[in-house]
Amino acid sequence: MNKIALIFLCILLNACTWNGIHISVLPDGNYSIVYESIGMKSDLENGDFVHPFNNNNQWVTTIKDNGDNSLTKTTINKEPIEGKLIFENEENLSYWIDVQKKEYFLRNEYYFSAKIYDLRIDEKYPSIVDFLDVEADSISWLLPAKKYIIDSALLEYQKSFDNKIFFEKINNQLGSYFDYVKKDSLIEKININSSLIVKDALKPMVNNLPRNFFKDIGPVINFHEKEFEKNTELMNDSFSFQLLLPGEIKKHNMIEDPVFSEEDDFNLYWEIEFQDISQDNFEMYGKSVIIKKNRVFWLVLMLFCCSYLIVRKVVV
């Protein structure tokens, strides 16, 4: 089964999104990038992985309807890119790409490196890590994750409202609420925005809360909620980095040695799943070399002529 068929099968069965990043390095060391994402419209718009924006009219984006409830989004750069390209945003997947060229008398060397930053899932939502490895019901990982969001927001809010007893009461009330949800497996109580969970959980003590409590803490909760949504939405994403380096490949960190057909327009590639970036950075690198054959030829010829003249002189 070819790549395109696999992509569409993935979308139909799992509502996942396939993201391809194709990088072509030019002989002068600059490079071009083509981003391609295939998935449902809602998945392409959720913001977990975004294509470069139209910065200084550098990027062009097109969207094509595939006719099967999926879309293909393609973004290309209009001008060659030089050096390092950095995408860092707490609301989206963060990564950087770098291409360097080193020029020597007899050869040119090309270096590619890239890093996708880890999502720190094990630190923020350790229950999700267990969910990745075993069959678990949703509440067993969603509840601790929502609790993390709310606890993080409360810690930030606490900095502007110094009342230890007050926050102990809030934490006790939230703890009782989560115990109640877990005991009766009330997934519908927590499968909503965390701001709504806090409002529902603190109903019994609403008259004892500061007047603007929900208004003030809402943006803080929403910040952590968006980060959580980004991380969980990436569970259904897969990534393919395809790289075309000029010359002969000398080094790389692909899992296996590359095997390509004549139809391929790349000579290195990496397949990346959620598990690969959930707890660790994912790093890629490759090196290629172009031998300047004309210079090598003339250098060898010159050395041969010099050697011949030296030998002839000695003999004479």
N, C-alpha and C positions, 0 to 999 in steps of 0.2 A: 504493500500500500504506500502510495507516495505521500510527500509531506502535506500537500494541500488537503488530501482526503483525511489524513489524521487530524489536521486542525479542525475541519468541519465536524468530524465525528466527536471530537472533544467538546466542541461548542454545543452540539445537539444533546449529548448525553449528560454533560456536567455543567453546562452553562458557564464554561470557563472562557478566558480570554488568552489568545496567543499573541505575544509581542515579539516582533523580529526587529533587530537592529543590525543593519548591514553597513559596514565601514569599508570604504575603498581608499587605500593610501596611494597617493600619486607619486611619481618619480621624484618630484621636488620636495617631498616630505609633508605637504599639505594633504588634506583628506576630505572626503565627502561622506555624508551619513544619510541613510534612508531608514526611517521608522515606519513600521507597518504593524497595525494591531487589528485583529479580527475577533469579533465577539458581538454580543447583544448590545444594543444602543445604551441601555442602562449601565452595563459594565464598562463601556468605553467612556462614559461620562462621570463615573464615580470618583475620579481624581486620585486613585491609588497609584497609578502610573500615568504620567502625562507626557505628551509629546512636547518638544520645544515650542514656545510661543513665538509669534511673529516679531522677534526682536530686531528693530532697525531694518525691517523688511528682509530679514535673512532667511526666514523659513516659509515654505509654502505647504499648506495642508489641503488635502482633498478627502472627501468621504464618499464611498460608493456603497449602494444598497445591493447586497448579494442575492436578494430575493428569497431568502430562507429565514427571515427574522434576524439576520445578522448583518453587520456592516464591516467594511474594510476602511480603516483610517490610515492614510499615508502622509508622511511629512518628510520633505527633503530640504536640504540647504541650497540656496541659490549661488553662493560663492564658496570656494574652498576654505576650509577651516585650518588655522595654524595653531599648533601647540595644544594646550590643555583646555578641555571643555568640562565645566563643573555644573552639576545640577544638585543643589542642596535646598531642601524645603521640608519642614517638619510634617507637612500635610501630604507629601508625596514620597515615592521611593527616591532615595538620594544615591548619587553615584557620580563618578568622574571618568573621563576618557582622555588619554594622552598619547600623542604620536610624536616621536622625535627622529630626526635624521642626522647621522654623523657621516661626514664626507672625508675620505682619505684619498691618497694618490691613486691607489689601485682598486679601490672598492668603495661602495656606499653601503652603510648599515642603517636599517630601519628598525625602530623599537616601538612596539605597541604595549601599553599597559592600561588597565582599567580596574576600578574597584566599585562594587556595589556594597553599600553599607548595610550591616546587619540591622534587623528590626528589634533586637534585644527582647525577643519574646520570652525567653527563659527568665529574665529579670522582672518584666512587667506582668506577664500572664503565664506563670509556670504551669497552670492547669491546661493551657492550650498545647504545651509541649507533650504532655501525656496523651492528649487527644490525637496528636499526630501519629502516635505509635500504637494505640490500642483503640478498639471500638468502645466509645463512651457516649453516654447520652448528653444532649446539649447542655443541660443544666449543670453538669459536673464541671464544665470549663467556663460556661458563660457567666455563672454566678460569681465565681472568684474574680473573673475579669472585670465585671461591672463593679464589684467591690473595690478593686484596685483603682478604677477611674474615680469613684466617689471619694475614696480615702485620699487620693492625690489632690483632688480639688479642695477638700477640707483642710489639708495641710497648708495649701497656699492661702486659703481664706483666713486661716487661723493667724497668719502673720499680721493681718490688719485688724484683728479682733481678739485681743488678748484676754481670754476668759477660760481658764482651764476647766473649771467646773461645768461651764456651759457646754464645752465640746465633749466632755465625758458623758454628759446626758445624751447628746446627739449620737455619739458612737454607740452607747448602750441601746438606744432606740433602733438605730440602723442594724445593730447586731441581732436584736430580737426579730426584726423584720426579715432579715436574710435567713435566720433559722426557720422561721415560719414558712418562707418560700421553699426552702430546701426540703423540709419535712413533708410538705404536701405536693412537691414537684410542680409548683405553680410557675411553669416556664413563661407563661404569658405576662407575669408580673415583672419580669426582668428583661424580656426580649423587646424592650422599648428604649427610648432615649433615657440616659441616666438622670437627666434633670427631672423627668417625670417620676422616676423611681424614688428620688429624694423627696419629692412633694408627697407622694403616696405614703412613704415610710414615716415621714414626720408629721402626718396629720394629727396624731394624738397630742402633739406638743406645739402645734402651730401658733397658739396664742402666746407661747413663751419665747418665740423666735424674734430676733430684731425685725423691725418693720420692713426693711428692704432685703431681707436675707436671701430669698429665692432670686430676686432681681440681680443681686450682687454676685452670688455664687454661680448663677446660670452660665455666664460666659466662660468661667473657669472650667466648669464641668464640660461644656461643649468643646473646649479646646482638647481635652483629654479624650472625649468621645470621638472626635474626628480622627485622632491618631489611632484609636482602637479600630475604627471602621476601616482606615487605610490598611492596617496590618491584617485584619481578618479578610478583607476583600482580596488581598494579595494571595490568599490561600488558593483561589481559583485561577490565578494567573501563571502562565509559563513564559519563559523568555529564551530567545535564541540570539546569541551574538555571532554574527558571521563577519569574518575579517578577510580582506584581500590585501596582502602585503606584496610589494614588488620583489622580484628576485626569488632566491631559494630560501626556504624556511630552514633556520639553523637551530632555533630554540623555541619552546612553547611549554605551556602547562596544561594542555588538553589531557583529559584522562587517558585517552588512547591516541596512538599515532594517527594522523589524519589519513583518511582514505577517500579519494574524490574521483568523480567522473569528469569527462571533458566538458560536460554541460554546466558544471558548478562554476559560479562566479565568485568563489571565495576559496581560500586555502587553509583557514583555521576557523573553528567554530566551538562554541560552548552552549550547552543546554542547561538552563537554570530553572529549578522548581522552588516552591515556597520553602521547603525544608532546607535548601542550600543557603538561604539568607535569613532564616528565622532566628538563628542564634550566633552566626559567624559571618564576617565579611566574606564576600566572594571576589577573589582576585584573578585577573587574567593577564597574561603577558605573552608576547611573541617577538621573535627577532628574525629578520631576513637579511640577505646580503646580495648585492649586485656586483659582480666582478666587471671591472672596466677592461674588457677584452682587448680593445684597440691599444690601450696603454700597456697592457701586459705584453702584447705582441711586439710593440716597438721597443719596450724595455728589454725583452729577451733578445730581440734582434740586435739592439745596441750592445748588450753585454757580449753577445756572440762575436760581433764585429771587433769590439775592444779586445776580447780574448784572442781572436785571430791575429790582430795586429801585434799584440804583445808577444805571442808565440813566434810569429814570423820574424819580429825584430830580434828575439833571442837567438833564433836559428841562424839568422844572418850574421 
